[in-house]
Amino acid sequence: MAGGLALSLTAPFVSRALAEDIGAAAPVSPQEALQRLMDGNARYVANAAIDTDHSAARASRAQGQQPFAAVVSCSDSRVAPELIFDQGPGALFVVRVAGNFINEEGLASLEYGVAVLGIKTIVVLGHTACGAIGATISSIADNTLPPGHLPSLVNAIRPAVYDVMASKPTDLLAAATAQNARLNAERAQSEGPILSEAHAAGKLSSVAGIYEIATGKVVLL
């Protein structure tokens, strides 16, 4: 049970008052958490960011963390969740891997975020011009695997590419990127027991989105 895990782990909890003091959101509903992210993205697009003083409340943050949302994002250097959603330190629990898929370690991280830190929403964030998705498409087309450990990325992303190939989309890269985000958002909702129980109880939401690098806008799928 999620509650049991929360009690069994030593966690850097902070109080509501401290969370407000350090700039991290106090506990909110999944819907409010998602809206806070999208409001922040609107500020980012408009170049009107408000969470820019990262030295403020640094001492308070040393006492603990209380992020309100998790973001599963690509490792692409152009994709920085805290900037994209205009959130200061302590507000987001971020899991990053090239191709923004959820592996076992990422799943465990999300479970920790939900059971121990109390995050209310998970956003799986794909992005335009994703190199990992493009490499997977090329690997399938050429029937080859890249060198080193890169096949682990390709194999994780393959299902999304295969899902959309049959419909022969005009833009295979965009279609596969969106499907990859959807599949992983679904996993963040269905994996038990921690994530699925939190979703069933209405304590957690999981959504997919695409970050448009050229505009800075996040589009929910």
ABEGO torsion letter per residue (X at the ends): XAAAAAAABBBBBBBAAAAAAAGBBBBBBAAAAAAAAAAAAAAAAAGABABABAABGAAAAAAEBBBABBBBBBABAABBAAAAAGBBBGABBBBBBBGGBBBAAAAAAAAAAAAAAGBABBBBBBBBGBAAAAAAAAAAAAGBBBBEAAAAAAAAAAAAAAAAAAAGBABAAAAAAAAAAAAAAAAAAABOAAAAAAAAAGABBBBBBBBBAAAGBBBBX
